[in-house]
Amino acid sequence: MKALNTKLFTLVVSFAIAGSSAYAAGFQHGFVSDSEGKPLEIGIWYPTKAEAQPIQIGPTTMSVAVNGPIQRTTHPLVIMSHGSGGSFLGHLDTAIELADAGFVVAAVTHKGDNYADQSRSVDIMDRPRQISRVTDHMLTNWDGHASIDSKRIGIFGFSAGGFTTLATIGGLPDFSKIAPMCQQYPGDFACQLLAKSDTSIASSGSTSLSDPRFKAAVIAAPALGFTFSPDGLKNIKVPVQLWRAENDLLVPHPRYAEAVRLALPDAPEYHVVPNAGHFDFLAPCSKALTSIAPAICTSAPGFNRIAFHRIFNAEVVGFFRKTLTAD
């Protein structure tokens, strides 16, 4: 386990400031056709030599080169899955850091479980299918697909996206564990979500949604972590970097990330972030977003989300560099 203490904080921040990126981040916004309903909205970040400029999407501002030409070398791919009620922009700073480091990143806005539409927020088992569909698009239909190395694909997931990631890399949840857990801990976010819903999660996760194209995974604050037993995670063979926030009230310790850590067949690279809350894994908010959604933008007194994300992003980039190596 890695706790992010002050010494590590100083070392990583110093490295991040001293280092230089090989590329800028190009950006495209688009949609992926889906045989099961509306198209999937995606954001794509990728390496480019074009000059980055500030752009605004709703209350979010980022510095990217819109439609800049991709560097025509071969790049690894990372697919991103956001948490319940989020969007493709939830981890934009991490996506930009990965693009600066030579990765192509595609982040999806999950249908029926996003900021504008939560009508299918309990249909969590459709999320891995959406991830695979986006991956298909990036490898075959995206105009820069020839610059992607199909043998070097990773996945990043936060909260419900963490569950999505586990299911995508081979995890089989046991949903029969939900009812007794929610009887004991009705205040957990997932239990409250289910209590408000007219539908329920399927009684079993026995059908595998594993996508063998993924070779490494970063998981932060995984939702429904307690539904994964050692038997349910025994088929996960890829390296995992696992994160939890020390003061996470939505997926509290030890029922979520810790349960996953103990159930994984191989020990993950494990990070615990002192004084952090659940939403501190999201990109630091703009003033405009903070005014609209203070609940996801406000950190505990003394916690610096901007400084933490310098560490977080460096660790994520380093992990994918190490695990998505060329053959």
WOCORGI-V348145 format. One record per residue. N is the residue number from 1. PHI is phi in degrees with one decimal (none if undefined). PSI is psi as a letter, one per 30 degrees, with the letter a starting at -180 (NA if undefined). NEAR is the number of other C-alpha atoms within 10 Angstrom. Layout:
n:N phi:PHI psi:PSI near:NEAR
n:N phi:PHI psi:PSI near:NEAR
//
This chain:
n:1 phi:none psi:k near:12
n:2 phi:-116.4 psi:j near:11
n:3 phi:-95.1 psi:k near:13
n:4 phi:-85.5 psi:i near:16
n:5 phi:-82.3 psi:l near:11
n:6 phi:-62.8 psi:e near:8
n:7 phi:-63.0 psi:e near:8
n:8 phi:-62.6 psi:e near:13
n:9 phi:-53.9 psi:e near:15
n:10 phi:-64.5 psi:e near:14
n:11 phi:-63.5 psi:e near:11
n:12 phi:-70.2 psi:e near:18
n:13 phi:-62.7 psi:e near:17
n:14 phi:-61.8 psi:e near:13
n:15 phi:-63.8 psi:e near:13
n:16 phi:-63.6 psi:e near:15
n:17 phi:-71.1 psi:e near:9
n:18 phi:-75.4 psi:f near:8
n:19 phi:-73.0 psi:l near:9
n:20 phi:-131.4 psi:k near:10
n:21 phi:-83.8 psi:k near:13
n:22 phi:-75.9 psi:f near:13
n:23 phi:-135.6 psi:l near:21
n:24 phi:-98.3 psi:l near:25
n:25 phi:-103.9 psi:j near:34
n:26 phi:-78.6 psi:l near:28
n:27 phi:-148.3 psi:k near:26
n:28 phi:-136.4 psi:k near:15
n:29 phi:-115.0 psi:k near:14
n:30 phi:-159.2 psi:a near:12
n:31 phi:-139.0 psi:k near:15
n:32 phi:-115.1 psi:k near:20
n:33 phi:-63.4 psi:k near:13
n:34 phi:-139.3 psi:k near:13
n:35 phi:-66.2 psi:f near:8
n:36 phi:-109.4 psi:h near:7
n:37 phi:115.9 psi:a near:8
n:38 phi:-61.5 psi:l near:12
n:39 phi:-61.0 psi:l near:13
n:40 phi:-92.7 psi:k near:18
n:41 phi:-78.1 psi:k near:18
n:42 phi:-136.9 psi:l near:21
n:43 phi:-117.6 psi:k near:20
n:44 phi:-125.6 psi:k near:26
n:45 phi:-114.6 psi:k near:29
n:46 phi:-158.4 psi:l near:34
n:47 phi:-72.4 psi:k near:29
n:48 phi:-149.8 psi:l near:25
n:49 phi:-97.0 psi:f near:16
n:50 phi:-69.7 psi:l near:18
n:51 phi:-77.5 psi:k near:14
n:52 phi:-78.5 psi:k near:17
n:53 phi:-134.3 psi:k near:12
n:54 phi:-66.0 psi:k near:10
n:55 phi:-131.2 psi:l near:13
n:56 phi:-120.4 psi:k near:9
n:57 phi:-122.2 psi:j near:8
n:58 phi:60.4 psi:b near:8
n:59 phi:-87.4 psi:g near:13
n:60 phi:-110.4 psi:k near:15
n:61 phi:-119.9 psi:k near:15
n:62 phi:-145.6 psi:l near:17
n:63 phi:-103.2 psi:j near:17
n:64 phi:-145.8 psi:l near:22
n:65 phi:-103.1 psi:j near:23
n:66 phi:-64.3 psi:k near:19
n:67 phi:60.3 psi:g near:16
n:68 phi:-62.0 psi:k near:19
n:69 phi:-66.6 psi:k near:15
n:70 phi:-71.7 psi:k near:22
n:71 phi:-65.1 psi:k near:17
n:72 phi:-82.4 psi:h near:12
n:73 phi:-118.1 psi:a near:11
n:74 phi:-94.2 psi:k near:17
n:75 phi:-121.5 psi:k near:26
n:76 phi:-71.2 psi:l near:24
n:77 phi:-118.0 psi:k near:29
n:78 phi:-125.2 psi:k near:27
n:79 phi:-102.0 psi:k near:24
n:80 phi:-115.1 psi:k near:31
n:81 phi:-123.8 psi:k near:31
n:82 phi:-84.0 psi:l near:26
n:83 phi:-81.7 psi:l near:28
n:84 phi:-58.7 psi:k near:23
n:85 phi:78.7 psi:g near:17
n:86 phi:-97.0 psi:a near:23
n:87 phi:-157.2 psi:l near:23
n:88 phi:-64.9 psi:f near:22
n:89 phi:-89.6 psi:f near:20
n:90 phi:-60.2 psi:f near:24
n:91 phi:-128.5 psi:h near:22
n:92 phi:-61.7 psi:e near:23
n:93 phi:-67.8 psi:e near:19
n:94 phi:-67.3 psi:e near:23
n:95 phi:-61.9 psi:e near:31
n:96 phi:-65.3 psi:e near:26
n:97 phi:-61.6 psi:e near:24
n:98 phi:-65.1 psi:e near:29
n:99 phi:-63.4 psi:e near:29
n:100 phi:-58.5 psi:e near:23
n:101 phi:-90.2 psi:g near:22
n:102 phi:105.5 psi:g near:25
n:103 phi:-99.4 psi:l near:29
n:104 phi:-95.2 psi:k near:31
n:105 phi:-126.3 psi:k near:31
n:106 phi:-124.7 psi:k near:26
n:107 phi:-113.9 psi:k near:28
n:108 phi:-101.5 psi:k near:26
n:109 phi:-97.2 psi:j near:25
n:110 phi:-67.4 psi:k near:30
n:111 phi:-65.5 psi:k near:23
n:112 phi:76.3 psi:g near:20
n:113 phi:-144.9 psi:i near:23
n:114 phi:-141.9 psi:l near:19
n:115 phi:-60.4 psi:f near:13
n:116 phi:-100.0 psi:f near:11
n:117 phi:-151.4 psi:j near:13
n:118 phi:-115.7 psi:g near:16
n:119 phi:-67.8 psi:f near:13
n:120 phi:-125.2 psi:h near:16
n:121 phi:-66.5 psi:f near:23
n:122 phi:-93.2 psi:f near:21
n:123 phi:-85.2 psi:h near:16
n:124 phi:-70.0 psi:f near:20
n:125 phi:-78.4 psi:f near:19
n:126 phi:-85.3 psi:f near:16
n:127 phi:-61.9 psi:e near:25
n:128 phi:-58.8 psi:e near:24
n:129 phi:-61.8 psi:e near:17
n:130 phi:-64.0 psi:e near:21
n:131 phi:-61.2 psi:e near:26
n:132 phi:-64.8 psi:e near:18
n:133 phi:-66.0 psi:e near:16
n:134 phi:-63.1 psi:e near:25
n:135 phi:-62.8 psi:e near:23
n:136 phi:-54.7 psi:e near:13
n:137 phi:-60.5 psi:e near:18
n:138 phi:-64.4 psi:e near:23
n:139 phi:-87.1 psi:f near:17
n:140 phi:-126.3 psi:e near:12
n:141 phi:-110.8 psi:f near:13
n:142 phi:-62.8 psi:k near:16
n:143 phi:-66.7 psi:f near:11
n:144 phi:-106.0 psi:g near:16
n:145 phi:-62.9 psi:f near:17
n:146 phi:-66.5 psi:f near:16
n:147 phi:-96.2 psi:g near:18
n:148 phi:-102.5 psi:k near:21
n:149 phi:-88.9 psi:j near:18
n:150 phi:-67.6 psi:f near:17
n:151 phi:-93.4 psi:f near:15
n:152 phi:-126.2 psi:i near:22
n:153 phi:-125.1 psi:k near:26
n:154 phi:-118.5 psi:l near:25
n:155 phi:-138.1 psi:k near:29
n:156 phi:-124.8 psi:k near:28
n:157 phi:-143.1 psi:k near:25
n:158 phi:-120.6 psi:k near:28
n:159 phi:59.9 psi:c near:27
n:160 phi:-59.4 psi:f near:28
n:161 phi:-69.1 psi:f near:28
n:162 phi:-68.1 psi:e near:29
n:163 phi:-60.6 psi:e near:30
n:164 phi:-55.2 psi:e near:31
n:165 phi:-63.5 psi:e near:31
n:166 phi:-60.1 psi:e near:31
n:167 phi:-66.8 psi:e near:27
n:168 phi:-72.2 psi:e near:26
n:169 phi:-96.4 psi:g near:27
n:170 phi:124.0 psi:f near:21
n:171 phi:-75.2 psi:k near:28
n:172 phi:-120.2 psi:j near:26
n:173 phi:-76.0 psi:l near:26
n:174 phi:-113.3 psi:j near:19
n:175 phi:-73.0 psi:f near:17
n:176 phi:-67.1 psi:f near:14
n:177 phi:-78.9 psi:f near:15
n:178 phi:-69.3 psi:e near:18
n:179 phi:-58.3 psi:e near:14
n:180 phi:-65.0 psi:e near:10
n:181 phi:-65.2 psi:e near:15
n:182 phi:-73.3 psi:f near:17
n:183 phi:-66.7 psi:e near:10
n:184 phi:-82.3 psi:e near:10
n:185 phi:-130.6 psi:i near:13
n:186 phi:-65.9 psi:f near:15
n:187 phi:-81.4 psi:f near:13
n:188 phi:-59.8 psi:k near:16
n:189 phi:-55.3 psi:e near:17
n:190 phi:-61.8 psi:e near:19
n:191 phi:-68.0 psi:e near:18
n:192 phi:-66.2 psi:e near:13
n:193 phi:-62.1 psi:e near:14
n:194 phi:-67.7 psi:e near:18
n:195 phi:-65.1 psi:f near:13
n:196 phi:-87.5 psi:f near:9
n:197 phi:-90.6 psi:k near:14
n:198 phi:-83.7 psi:f near:8
n:199 phi:-119.2 psi:l near:12
n:200 phi:-134.3 psi:l near:12
n:201 phi:-70.7 psi:k near:16
n:202 phi:-52.3 psi:k near:14
n:203 phi:-70.1 psi:f near:13
n:204 phi:-143.7 psi:k near:12
n:205 phi:-108.8 psi:h near:19
n:206 phi:-72.6 psi:f near:13
n:207 phi:-86.6 psi:j near:11
n:208 phi:-74.6 psi:k near:15
n:209 phi:-113.5 psi:g near:21
n:210 phi:-62.8 psi:k near:20
n:211 phi:-117.7 psi:j near:17
n:212 phi:-69.0 psi:f near:13
n:213 phi:-72.9 psi:f near:16
n:214 phi:-84.8 psi:k near:24
n:215 phi:-110.4 psi:f near:20
n:216 phi:-162.8 psi:l near:22
n:217 phi:-142.8 psi:k near:29
n:218 phi:-112.1 psi:k near:25
n:219 phi:-128.1 psi:k near:28
n:220 phi:-120.5 psi:k near:28
n:221 phi:48.9 psi:h near:31
n:222 phi:-66.5 psi:k near:28
n:223 phi:-69.5 psi:l near:24
n:224 phi:54.3 psi:h near:26
n:225 phi:-57.6 psi:e near:24
n:226 phi:-68.0 psi:f near:22
n:227 phi:-80.2 psi:f near:22
n:228 phi:-103.9 psi:j near:26
n:229 phi:-94.7 psi:l near:18
n:230 phi:-54.4 psi:e near:16
n:231 phi:-66.8 psi:e near:14
n:232 phi:-73.2 psi:f near:21
n:233 phi:-109.4 psi:g near:21
n:234 phi:-63.5 psi:f near:16
n:235 phi:-89.5 psi:g near:15
n:236 phi:-79.4 psi:j near:20
n:237 phi:-116.5 psi:f near:15
n:238 phi:-94.9 psi:l near:16
n:239 phi:-65.6 psi:k near:20
n:240 phi:-127.6 psi:k near:26
n:241 phi:-105.5 psi:k near:20
n:242 phi:-118.6 psi:k near:24
n:243 phi:-124.3 psi:k near:27
n:244 phi:-141.2 psi:l near:27
n:245 phi:-91.5 psi:k near:23
n:246 phi:-58.5 psi:e near:17
n:247 phi:-111.0 psi:h near:17
n:248 phi:-76.1 psi:j near:17
n:249 phi:-92.8 psi:f near:14
n:250 phi:-85.7 psi:e near:17
n:251 phi:-127.2 psi:i near:24
n:252 phi:-68.6 psi:k near:20
n:253 phi:-67.4 psi:k near:16
n:254 phi:-107.2 psi:g near:13
n:255 phi:-85.9 psi:f near:16
n:256 phi:-121.7 psi:d near:22
n:257 phi:-60.2 psi:e near:28
n:258 phi:-64.9 psi:e near:20
n:259 phi:-61.9 psi:e near:19
n:260 phi:-66.6 psi:e near:27
n:261 phi:-56.4 psi:e near:22
n:262 phi:-71.9 psi:f near:14
n:263 phi:-88.9 psi:f near:19
n:264 phi:-63.1 psi:k near:22
n:265 phi:-67.3 psi:e near:16
n:266 phi:-120.0 psi:k near:15
n:267 phi:-58.9 psi:k near:15
n:268 phi:-79.5 psi:l near:20
n:269 phi:-76.7 psi:j near:15
n:270 phi:-111.4 psi:k near:18
n:271 phi:-123.4 psi:k near:19
n:272 phi:-115.8 psi:k near:20
n:273 phi:-101.2 psi:j near:20
n:274 phi:-60.9 psi:k near:14
n:275 phi:67.3 psi:g near:16
n:276 phi:-85.8 psi:l near:22
n:277 phi:-107.8 psi:l near:24
n:278 phi:-54.2 psi:e near:21
n:279 phi:-80.1 psi:f near:23
n:280 phi:-69.1 psi:f near:24
n:281 phi:-78.9 psi:f near:24
n:282 phi:-74.0 psi:l near:22
n:283 phi:-57.8 psi:k near:19
n:284 phi:-53.0 psi:k near:24
n:285 phi:-84.1 psi:k near:21
n:286 phi:-74.4 psi:l near:14
n:287 phi:-61.6 psi:e near:13
n:288 phi:-65.1 psi:e near:13
n:289 phi:-68.5 psi:e near:16
n:290 phi:-59.9 psi:e near:15
n:291 phi:-69.5 psi:f near:12
n:292 phi:-86.3 psi:e near:12
n:293 phi:-133.7 psi:i near:12
n:294 phi:-61.5 psi:f near:13
n:295 phi:-63.1 psi:e near:10
n:296 phi:-93.8 psi:f near:18
n:297 phi:-108.2 psi:f near:19
n:298 phi:-96.0 psi:k near:16
n:299 phi:-100.7 psi:l near:18
n:300 phi:-65.2 psi:l near:12
n:301 phi:-53.9 psi:k near:8
n:302 phi:90.2 psi:f near:8
n:303 phi:-96.0 psi:k near:15
n:304 phi:-103.5 psi:j near:14
n:305 phi:-66.2 psi:e near:23
n:306 phi:-62.1 psi:e near:14
n:307 phi:-65.5 psi:e near:14
n:308 phi:-60.3 psi:e near:20
n:309 phi:-69.1 psi:f near:19
n:310 phi:-63.5 psi:e near:20
n:311 phi:-70.9 psi:e near:22
n:312 phi:-55.3 psi:e near:21
n:313 phi:-64.4 psi:e near:19
n:314 phi:-63.4 psi:e near:19
n:315 phi:-68.2 psi:e near:16
n:316 phi:-64.5 psi:e near:20
n:317 phi:-59.9 psi:e near:20
n:318 phi:-61.7 psi:e near:14
n:319 phi:-64.7 psi:e near:18
n:320 phi:-69.0 psi:e near:27
n:321 phi:-60.6 psi:e near:16
n:322 phi:-72.0 psi:e near:12
n:323 phi:-94.9 psi:f near:17
n:324 phi:-102.6 psi:h near:23
n:325 phi:-82.7 psi:l near:12
n:326 phi:-68.1 psi:k near:12
n:327 phi:-66.1 psi:NA near:5
//
